[in-house]
Amino acid sequence: MSFPTAAETRLGRVREYPMDLAIVSLAAALAFLLITSVPAESPLRLLVAFPLALFLPGYALTSFLFPAVERAARETAATTVEQRPRGINTVERLGLSFVLSLSMLPLVVLALPVTQWGLGAGSLAAALAGLTVVAAQLGALRRIRVPKAERFTVSFTAAVAGVHDDESAVATLSSIVLVVAVAVAAGALLVGFLFPAAGGGFTELGLYTETDDGDLVAGEIPDEIEPGESVPVTLSVENHQGEHAEYTLVVQEQVIEDGEIIDRTELRTIDGSISDGSTGLGEREITPTAEDGDTVRISVLLYDDDDVPAEPTNENADEDAYFWITVTEDAGDDEDG
């Protein structure tokens, strides 16, 4: 009489690992990689977003909740309730997968904004993929512990046989209609949610100063400096485009009379790249070239994808921010007073 070795036991466990849950885990990981790597306007991104948002998490959770196959009713049952089949069949399992996915999605959307990652396409995909993989592994453990005779396995023939069963045909047809209705409604909601996000991304530009405590505050940029003095300004660019973006900032000194710009001088340009959902911060010294007694406007013009026109203006910039400053010899005296 021989006993299985530890290696043979582990190999047997690997062979028993549910193939459907392995596919679900790999599909979730692949969907995350594609969503975070392909452009937001790509149809492929929307294609993989559908199963990740509407099916995979719910299927993994359903596998954890119902590791066993549907059990037939007892022929000797005395009551009508006892004569009904126990558990859920394949079609009901698929329908529950959609329902649970739709239940999990808003919870994740509500939870992400209060985390350090925030709500974005990348963080949402990571959360859904992570939940799917974790639930799938827990479901696999539960299913492996169920006796083989009662363990759920994906079987097309069993599903078809269940559909043709006269006693359950009506219930199965109702389940199919429910699954289709839920999928269509959820798909319409997902398209309405994703397309505006993909086509209506935006970028926020801000100008701040840093306090002695290291905090960034708005509206505290000095309004007077001495000739040749520099102004420390912290530039903030928040990327909500739905994808990694390249930016160019053009810093201009503008002389304005009667509301019209009569002269503009480019002080510097700044190039940078920011990932989706992130904020780029950088302190820069801005030195106006204006003479003593002049008041000028310092404008920061932001352009996406290094698409800077030959003559940058506030009107053709994707975003702009500015502050006024007066160059005067009396600036230091005012601060001392």
GUSE-687303 format. One record per residue (C-alpha): residue number from 1; residue in one letter; x, y, z. Coordinates in steps of 0.001 Angstrom, whole numbers, plus 500000, padded with zeros to 6 digits. Layout:
BEGIN
+-----+------+--------+--------+--------+
: pos : code :     px :     py :     pz :
+-----+------+--------+--------+--------+
: NUM :    a :      X :      Y :      Z :
...
+-----+------+--------+--------+--------+
***
This chain:
BEGIN
+-----+------+--------+--------+--------+
: pos : code :     px :     py :     pz :
+-----+------+--------+--------+--------+
:   1 :    m : 500000 : 500000 : 500000 :
:   2 :    s : 501422 : 503367 : 498987 :
:   3 :    f : 500566 : 506872 : 500055 :
:   4 :    p : 500725 : 509983 : 497848 :
:   5 :    t : 503729 : 512200 : 498375 :
:   6 :    a : 503487 : 515921 : 499127 :
:   7 :    a : 504515 : 516734 : 495559 :
:   8 :    e : 501814 : 514450 : 494170 :
:   9 :    t : 499255 : 516066 : 496463 :
:  10 :    r : 500211 : 519560 : 495308 :
:  11 :    l : 500115 : 518443 : 491675 :
:  12 :    g : 496664 : 517013 : 492213 :
:  13 :    r : 495502 : 520304 : 493692 :
:  14 :    v : 496857 : 522171 : 490678 :
:  15 :    r : 495038 : 519827 : 488319 :
:  16 :    e : 491832 : 520396 : 490278 :
:  17 :    y : 492128 : 524174 : 489967 :
:  18 :    p : 488964 : 525374 : 488159 :
:  19 :    m : 489754 : 526325 : 484579 :
:  20 :    d : 486974 : 528920 : 484424 :
:  21 :    l : 488356 : 530796 : 487436 :
:  22 :    a : 491859 : 530684 : 485979 :
:  23 :    i : 490510 : 532252 : 482782 :
:  24 :    v : 488591 : 534869 : 484789 :
:  25 :    s : 491725 : 535827 : 486755 :
:  26 :    l : 493867 : 536090 : 483628 :
:  27 :    a : 491156 : 538056 : 481809 :
:  28 :    a : 490927 : 540549 : 484686 :
:  29 :    a : 494703 : 541048 : 484726 :
:  30 :    l : 494809 : 541442 : 480942 :
:  31 :    a : 491928 : 543930 : 481012 :
:  32 :    f : 493776 : 546029 : 483598 :
:  33 :    l : 496943 : 546071 : 481485 :
:  34 :    l : 495056 : 547103 : 478353 :
:  35 :    i : 492966 : 549794 : 480061 :
:  36 :    t : 496053 : 551401 : 481575 :
:  37 :    s : 498203 : 551170 : 478440 :
:  38 :    v : 496037 : 551873 : 475387 :
:  39 :    p : 494742 : 555392 : 474509 :
:  40 :    a : 491421 : 556442 : 476029 :
:  41 :    e : 489755 : 556781 : 472624 :
:  42 :    s : 490716 : 553259 : 471539 :
:  43 :    p : 487756 : 550881 : 470945 :
:  44 :    l : 489860 : 548111 : 472488 :
:  45 :    r : 489808 : 549895 : 475821 :
:  46 :    l : 486014 : 550021 : 475834 :
:  47 :    l : 485831 : 546403 : 474686 :
:  48 :    v : 487830 : 545103 : 477652 :
:  49 :    a : 486134 : 547510 : 480077 :
:  50 :    f : 482766 : 545812 : 479550 :
:  51 :    p : 483640 : 542384 : 481018 :
:  52 :    l : 485844 : 543875 : 483736 :
:  53 :    a : 483067 : 546156 : 484967 :
:  54 :    l : 479968 : 544081 : 484237 :
:  55 :    f : 480843 : 540398 : 484518 :
:  56 :    l : 484221 : 539232 : 485824 :
:  57 :    p : 483987 : 540498 : 489445 :
:  58 :    g : 480466 : 539132 : 489832 :
:  59 :    y : 481374 : 535756 : 488350 :
:  60 :    a : 484299 : 535394 : 490745 :
:  61 :    l : 482119 : 536341 : 493718 :
:  62 :    t : 479353 : 533981 : 492564 :
:  63 :    s : 481902 : 531158 : 492432 :
:  64 :    f : 482826 : 531900 : 496029 :
:  65 :    l : 479194 : 532004 : 497175 :
:  66 :    f : 478064 : 528944 : 495193 :
:  67 :    p : 480947 : 526476 : 494789 :
:  68 :    a : 478658 : 523475 : 494282 :
:  69 :    v : 476648 : 522488 : 491240 :
:  70 :    e : 472871 : 522661 : 491272 :
:  71 :    r : 471486 : 519662 : 493138 :
:  72 :    a : 468374 : 517894 : 491895 :
:  73 :    a : 465252 : 517747 : 494009 :
:  74 :    r : 464543 : 514674 : 496064 :
:  75 :    e : 462045 : 512422 : 494387 :
:  76 :    t : 460661 : 511396 : 497772 :
:  77 :    a : 460101 : 514962 : 498927 :
:  78 :    a : 456742 : 515462 : 500577 :
:  79 :    t : 456237 : 519184 : 499942 :
:  80 :    t : 456328 : 521361 : 496854 :
:  81 :    v : 459223 : 523391 : 498240 :
:  82 :    e : 461305 : 520258 : 498816 :
:  83 :    q : 460553 : 519055 : 495282 :
:  84 :    r : 462209 : 522119 : 493708 :
:  85 :    p : 465864 : 521935 : 492653 :
:  86 :    r : 468345 : 523390 : 495130 :
:  87 :    g : 471199 : 525710 : 494171 :
:  88 :    i : 471540 : 527689 : 490934 :
:  89 :    n : 471994 : 526479 : 487404 :
:  90 :    t : 474434 : 527835 : 484819 :
:  91 :    v : 472098 : 530466 : 483403 :
:  92 :    e : 471198 : 531726 : 486866 :
:  93 :    r : 474897 : 531768 : 487723 :
:  94 :    l : 475576 : 534015 : 484728 :
:  95 :    g : 472688 : 536301 : 485622 :
:  96 :    l : 473894 : 536595 : 489204 :
:  97 :    s : 477362 : 537438 : 487889 :
:  98 :    f : 475968 : 540495 : 486109 :
:  99 :    v : 473883 : 541545 : 489106 :
: 100 :    l : 476758 : 541248 : 491581 :
: 101 :    s : 479112 : 543089 : 489231 :
: 102 :    l : 476630 : 545952 : 488972 :
: 103 :    s : 476365 : 545983 : 492759 :
: 104 :    m : 480133 : 546066 : 493261 :
: 105 :    l : 480867 : 548777 : 490679 :
: 106 :    p : 479197 : 551742 : 492473 :
: 107 :    l : 480727 : 550675 : 495787 :
: 108 :    v : 484204 : 550787 : 494260 :
: 109 :    v : 483462 : 554138 : 492603 :
: 110 :    l : 482356 : 555585 : 495943 :
: 111 :    a : 485328 : 554174 : 497847 :
: 112 :    l : 488181 : 555195 : 495533 :
: 113 :    p : 487900 : 559013 : 495941 :
: 114 :    v : 488675 : 558747 : 499662 :
: 115 :    t : 491827 : 556711 : 499048 :
: 116 :    q : 495298 : 557939 : 498138 :
: 117 :    w : 494816 : 556711 : 494558 :
: 118 :    g : 491658 : 558717 : 493838 :
: 119 :    l : 489063 : 557926 : 491185 :
: 120 :    g : 490494 : 557429 : 487711 :
: 121 :    a : 490442 : 554941 : 484897 :
: 122 :    g : 493636 : 553284 : 486119 :
: 123 :    s : 492651 : 553070 : 489785 :
: 124 :    l : 489147 : 551822 : 488930 :
: 125 :    a : 490530 : 549117 : 486645 :
: 126 :    a : 493073 : 548102 : 489296 :
: 127 :    a : 490413 : 547852 : 492001 :
: 128 :    l : 488031 : 545774 : 489872 :
: 129 :    a : 490811 : 543499 : 488643 :
: 130 :    g : 492155 : 543046 : 492171 :
: 131 :    l : 488734 : 542196 : 493582 :
: 132 :    t : 488164 : 539748 : 490739 :
: 133 :    v : 491450 : 537917 : 491267 :
: 134 :    v : 491025 : 537719 : 495055 :
: 135 :    a : 487418 : 536500 : 494822 :
: 136 :    a : 488404 : 533969 : 492147 :
: 137 :    q : 491136 : 532476 : 494346 :
: 138 :    l : 488787 : 532232 : 497317 :
: 139 :    g : 486165 : 530682 : 495059 :
: 140 :    a : 488692 : 528166 : 493768 :
: 141 :    l : 489584 : 527129 : 497326 :
: 142 :    r : 485934 : 526633 : 498235 :
: 143 :    r : 485223 : 524697 : 495054 :
: 144 :    i : 488221 : 522365 : 495517 :
: 145 :    r : 486994 : 521485 : 499008 :
: 146 :    v : 483604 : 520432 : 497639 :
: 147 :    p : 483333 : 516703 : 496747 :
: 148 :    k : 483844 : 516117 : 493040 :
: 149 :    a : 480338 : 514761 : 492624 :
: 150 :    e : 478859 : 518046 : 493885 :
: 151 :    r : 481520 : 520438 : 492564 :
: 152 :    f : 480450 : 522980 : 489946 :
: 153 :    t : 482208 : 522696 : 486603 :
: 154 :    v : 481603 : 524570 : 483392 :
: 155 :    s : 479685 : 522221 : 481113 :
: 156 :    f : 477987 : 523375 : 477923 :
: 157 :    t : 476137 : 520082 : 477526 :
: 158 :    a : 474735 : 520303 : 481040 :
: 159 :    a : 473564 : 523842 : 480407 :
: 160 :    v : 471848 : 522815 : 477164 :
: 161 :    a : 470251 : 519839 : 478877 :
: 162 :    g : 468902 : 522126 : 481557 :
: 163 :    v : 467383 : 524397 : 478929 :
: 164 :    h : 465575 : 521470 : 477269 :
: 165 :    d : 464250 : 520111 : 480554 :
: 166 :    d : 460466 : 520537 : 480359 :
: 167 :    e : 460105 : 521119 : 484087 :
: 168 :    s : 462591 : 524005 : 484127 :
: 169 :    a : 462178 : 525371 : 480598 :
: 170 :    v : 460010 : 528299 : 481659 :
: 171 :    a : 462272 : 529216 : 484575 :
: 172 :    t : 465376 : 528917 : 482419 :
: 173 :    l : 463868 : 531086 : 479693 :
: 174 :    s : 462999 : 533704 : 482299 :
: 175 :    s : 466575 : 533591 : 483560 :
: 176 :    i : 467923 : 534090 : 480033 :
: 177 :    v : 465630 : 537078 : 479484 :
: 178 :    l : 466784 : 538511 : 482812 :
: 179 :    v : 470450 : 538099 : 481911 :
: 180 :    v : 469981 : 539737 : 478508 :
: 181 :    a : 467977 : 542625 : 479978 :
: 182 :    v : 470540 : 543256 : 482703 :
: 183 :    a : 473424 : 543074 : 480218 :
: 184 :    v : 471783 : 545504 : 477773 :
: 185 :    a : 470856 : 547997 : 480481 :
: 186 :    a : 474269 : 547794 : 482121 :
: 187 :    g : 476012 : 548118 : 478775 :
: 188 :    a : 474051 : 551259 : 477957 :
: 189 :    l : 474977 : 552768 : 481317 :
: 190 :    l : 478641 : 551882 : 480883 :
: 191 :    v : 478810 : 553407 : 477397 :
: 192 :    g : 477163 : 556570 : 478664 :
: 193 :    f : 479674 : 556727 : 481505 :
: 194 :    l : 482841 : 555944 : 479563 :
: 195 :    f : 482346 : 557893 : 476344 :
: 196 :    p : 481944 : 561316 : 478000 :
: 197 :    a : 484942 : 560541 : 480195 :
: 198 :    a : 487021 : 559527 : 477187 :
: 199 :    g : 485943 : 562489 : 475057 :
: 200 :    g : 485609 : 565133 : 477760 :
: 201 :    g : 488852 : 564916 : 479691 :
: 202 :    f : 490308 : 568098 : 481122 :
: 203 :    t : 493400 : 569579 : 482714 :
: 204 :    e : 493553 : 571984 : 485639 :
: 205 :    l : 496252 : 574655 : 485862 :
: 206 :    g : 496982 : 576551 : 489054 :
: 207 :    l : 499504 : 579072 : 490384 :
: 208 :    y : 500469 : 578924 : 494051 :
: 209 :    t : 503020 : 580132 : 496552 :
: 210 :    e : 504573 : 578043 : 499301 :
: 211 :    t : 504306 : 579147 : 502926 :
: 212 :    d : 507011 : 578734 : 505551 :
: 213 :    d : 505199 : 575565 : 506687 :
: 214 :    g : 505394 : 574076 : 503200 :
: 215 :    d : 501696 : 574557 : 502395 :
: 216 :    l : 500584 : 575749 : 498968 :
: 217 :    v : 498236 : 578737 : 498942 :
: 218 :    a : 496532 : 580604 : 496113 :
: 219 :    g : 496290 : 584366 : 495792 :
: 220 :    e : 499458 : 585088 : 497774 :
: 221 :    i : 501857 : 585837 : 494900 :
: 222 :    p : 503623 : 589181 : 495559 :
: 223 :    d : 502165 : 592081 : 493586 :
: 224 :    e : 505337 : 594195 : 493762 :
: 225 :    i : 509010 : 593365 : 493225 :
: 226 :    e : 512199 : 595296 : 492698 :
: 227 :    p : 513802 : 595507 : 489226 :
: 228 :    g : 515662 : 592282 : 488422 :
: 229 :    e : 514029 : 590390 : 491281 :
: 230 :    s : 512447 : 586971 : 490710 :
: 231 :    v : 509036 : 585747 : 491810 :
: 232 :    p : 508855 : 582153 : 493167 :
: 233 :    v : 505718 : 580507 : 491785 :
: 234 :    t : 504595 : 576885 : 492198 :
: 235 :    l : 502926 : 575607 : 489034 :
: 236 :    s : 500266 : 572911 : 489456 :
: 237 :    v : 498993 : 570794 : 486547 :
: 238 :    e : 496293 : 568190 : 487262 :
: 239 :    n : 495766 : 565592 : 484542 :
: 240 :    h : 492161 : 564362 : 484175 :
: 241 :    q : 492474 : 563413 : 480511 :
: 242 :    g : 491974 : 559708 : 481141 :
: 243 :    e : 495479 : 558887 : 479903 :
: 244 :    h : 499132 : 559856 : 480242 :
: 245 :    a : 499671 : 563330 : 478775 :
: 246 :    e : 502531 : 565554 : 477635 :
: 247 :    y : 502334 : 569270 : 478398 :
: 248 :    t : 504169 : 572456 : 477500 :
: 249 :    l : 503893 : 575606 : 479617 :
: 250 :    v : 504748 : 578978 : 478103 :
: 251 :    v : 505405 : 581818 : 480563 :
: 252 :    q : 504765 : 585255 : 479058 :
: 253 :    e : 505185 : 588799 : 480284 :
: 254 :    q : 502383 : 590902 : 478788 :
: 255 :    v : 502076 : 594689 : 478621 :
: 256 :    i : 498420 : 595716 : 478525 :
: 257 :    e : 496904 : 599125 : 477748 :
: 258 :    d : 493163 : 599806 : 477603 :
: 259 :    g : 492474 : 596082 : 477848 :
: 260 :    e : 494636 : 595217 : 474825 :
: 261 :    i : 497977 : 593403 : 474823 :
: 262 :    i : 500442 : 595720 : 473106 :
: 263 :    d : 503581 : 593724 : 473819 :
: 264 :    r : 504424 : 590217 : 474970 :
: 265 :    t : 507744 : 588668 : 475984 :
: 266 :    e : 508341 : 584951 : 476427 :
: 267 :    l : 510175 : 584420 : 479703 :
: 268 :    r : 510539 : 580633 : 479585 :
: 269 :    t : 508970 : 577340 : 478482 :
: 270 :    i : 508495 : 574239 : 480612 :
: 271 :    d : 507914 : 570709 : 479291 :
: 272 :    g : 506566 : 567830 : 481347 :
: 273 :    s : 504562 : 564617 : 481331 :
: 274 :    i : 501939 : 563599 : 483891 :
: 275 :    s : 500126 : 560295 : 484310 :
: 276 :    d : 496343 : 560160 : 484383 :
: 277 :    g : 494824 : 561234 : 487683 :
: 278 :    s : 498095 : 562721 : 488931 :
: 279 :    t : 499191 : 566266 : 489729 :
: 280 :    g : 502497 : 567725 : 488636 :
: 281 :    l : 504005 : 570385 : 490900 :
: 282 :    g : 507080 : 572477 : 490253 :
: 283 :    e : 508445 : 575701 : 491727 :
: 284 :    r : 509920 : 578103 : 489191 :
: 285 :    e : 511584 : 581496 : 489504 :
: 286 :    i : 509940 : 583996 : 487157 :
: 287 :    t : 511910 : 587164 : 486471 :
: 288 :    p : 510001 : 589973 : 484713 :
: 289 :    t : 511937 : 592172 : 482279 :
: 290 :    a : 509735 : 595225 : 482877 :
: 291 :    e : 511315 : 598515 : 483902 :
: 292 :    d : 510853 : 600411 : 487141 :
: 293 :    g : 507293 : 601695 : 487480 :
: 294 :    d : 505735 : 599274 : 484977 :
: 295 :    t : 502857 : 596946 : 485805 :
: 296 :    v : 502698 : 593799 : 483697 :
: 297 :    r : 500683 : 590620 : 483530 :
: 298 :    i : 502495 : 587298 : 483841 :
: 299 :    s : 500523 : 584625 : 481980 :
: 300 :    v : 501176 : 580896 : 482087 :
: 301 :    l : 499816 : 579210 : 478942 :
: 302 :    l : 499324 : 575436 : 478900 :
: 303 :    y : 499298 : 573322 : 475731 :
: 304 :    d : 498656 : 569592 : 475357 :
: 305 :    d : 500973 : 567232 : 473461 :
: 306 :    d : 503628 : 569903 : 472808 :
: 307 :    d : 501216 : 571491 : 470308 :
: 308 :    v : 502420 : 575065 : 470817 :
: 309 :    p : 501419 : 577557 : 468082 :
: 310 :    a : 503875 : 579988 : 466549 :
: 311 :    e : 502315 : 582815 : 468564 :
: 312 :    p : 501070 : 581551 : 471938 :
: 313 :    t : 498182 : 583575 : 473376 :
: 314 :    n : 495690 : 583245 : 476188 :
: 315 :    e : 493000 : 582612 : 473575 :
: 316 :    n : 494657 : 579648 : 471843 :
: 317 :    a : 496001 : 578024 : 475021 :
: 318 :    d : 494270 : 574908 : 476331 :
: 319 :    e : 494443 : 576387 : 479825 :
: 320 :    d : 495819 : 579660 : 481140 :
: 321 :    a : 496445 : 581373 : 484460 :
: 322 :    y : 498003 : 584740 : 485249 :
: 323 :    f : 498895 : 587277 : 487916 :
: 324 :    w : 499715 : 590991 : 487885 :
: 325 :    i : 502923 : 592437 : 489222 :
: 326 :    t : 504449 : 595899 : 489483 :
: 327 :    v : 508187 : 596483 : 489196 :
: 328 :    t : 509226 : 599271 : 491566 :
: 329 :    e : 512228 : 600341 : 493589 :
: 330 :    d : 509880 : 600900 : 496535 :
: 331 :    a : 508902 : 597212 : 496791 :
: 332 :    g : 511522 : 596465 : 499437 :
: 333 :    d : 510570 : 599570 : 501439 :
: 334 :    d : 506909 : 598497 : 501503 :
: 335 :    e : 507839 : 595055 : 502833 :
: 336 :    d : 510045 : 596597 : 505557 :
: 337 :    g : 507257 : 598933 : 506587 :
+-----+------+--------+--------+--------+
***
